[in-house]
């Protein structure tokens, strides 16, 4: 009837039920999507460098201007990392290790190349930190390897 504000718990029950339902969404699907999304972003950049390496070197000379490295060397390092590390992300192989150089690249890009692109870099970095801290999930080679190692450790030695 004339209940004081906030004593009706029907809305809270619905919110709690909705939150519990959403919490059951598999984290592994989010991790897989993140790995694919970030991997595709970097792989595309690496593929463009590969297709037109001379243009990539020119970009490193004129626009990117990464300190301490010659433009050709910086372009080659970026290209190799952008073509190889995403493959590890896609497969979920050595995933946590693969995130570290990519986080380093993001830091360099943010600091020296595109300091105003922090919104993209925050998204990329957040996804990579999620994968770094939570692992690649069950849809990964890392998971299969870990599962195999655990089985081997649990198998008694027969003589």
N, C-alpha and C positions, 0 to 999 in steps of 0.2 A: 504494500500500500504506500505509505509515506516513509519509506526506508531512507536512512541517511545516505548521502552520496558515497559510493565506493563499497557498500556492503553487498551489493548484488555480484556474485562471483561467476555468473554465467559467461560473461565476456572474457574473464580471466581463464576460465576453463577452456574455452574455445581457442584462445591464444596459446595456452600451454599445449593443447592437443595439436594445434597446427605446427608449433615449434618442434614438438616431438616427432611429428610426421616428417618434417623437412630434415631433421637431424639424422634420419635413417637413410638419407640419400648417400650412396657409396662414395666415400672420399677418393677411392681409386679412379673413379670416372672423372672427377675433377682434376686429379693429378695427371691422368692421361691426356685430357683436353689441354691442360696447361703445357705439358711437355710438347705436344704437337703444335700448339699455337706459337710458343716461343721458338721451338725448333724451326718451324716454317719461316718465321720472320728472319732469323739469322741465316738459314740456308738460302733463302731468296737473295739476300744481300751478298753472300759468298758466291752464288751462281752468277750474279751480275758482274762481280769482280772477275770471275773466271772467264766469262764470255768476252769481256773487254778489259783486259788487264792494263793496257796502256792508259785507258781512260781512268781506271781506278788509281793508277799511280799519279796521274794528273790531278785527280781529286785530292789525294793525300798531299800533293805539292801546294795546291792553290787554296783549297777550302778546309780540309781537315787539320793540317799542320800539327800533327802529333809530335810532341817534343821528344828529343833524344834518339829518335830513329829516322833513318833515311826514308824518304817517301816510298821507294820501291820495296824496301824491307818491311815497312809497316803495312803496306798493301798486301804483300805476300803472307805475312803472319795473320792478318785479319782474314784473308781469303781461306787459308788452310783451316783456321779455327772455325770459321763460319760454315765450311763445308763438312768438317769432320764431327764437331761436337753435337750438332743437331741430330746426326745419325745415331749417336749414343742416346740422346734424349728420346728419339722415336722408338728405339728398341728397348729403352729402359735398362741400358747396360752401362755400368760404372756411372750411374746417373748423378749421384751426389758429387762425384769428382768432376763430372762434365759441367755442373752448374758454376763451379768456382771461376774458371776462365771467362765464362760468359758474364758473370757478375763483374769481373774485372774490366771486361770490354765496355760494359754499360757505364761503369764509373769513369773510364777514360773518355767515352763519348760525351757523357754528361759534363765532365769537367772541361775538356779541351775543344770539343767539336760543336755540340749543340746544347749549350747550357740552358736554353729556353724550352727544351723538349722534355722537361722534368716529368710532365704528366705521363708520357709514353714510358720513360725510363722507370718511373715508380711502379707502373703496372708490370713491366717486364721483370724488374727486380723482385717485386712481391711474389710473383709466380715462381721465380727461381728459388727464392728463399723458402717458399712453401715446399717445393720439391726437395730442397736441401735438408730441411728440418724434418719432414715427414716421410721422405723416401719416395720412390716412384710409384708405389702401389702394386696391386696384384697383377696388373696388366703389364708386366715387365720381365725381362730376362733376369734382372737382379733378384726378383721375387722367386723365380724358378731355381736359381742357383742357391739362394738362401734356404729354400725348402729342401733341396737335395742335400745340402750340407747338414741340416738338422736331422734328416733321416739317417744319414751315415753315422752321425754321432750317437744316435739312439740305438743303432744296431749293435748287439753284443758281438764281441770277437769270439769266433769259433775256432777251436783248436783240434 
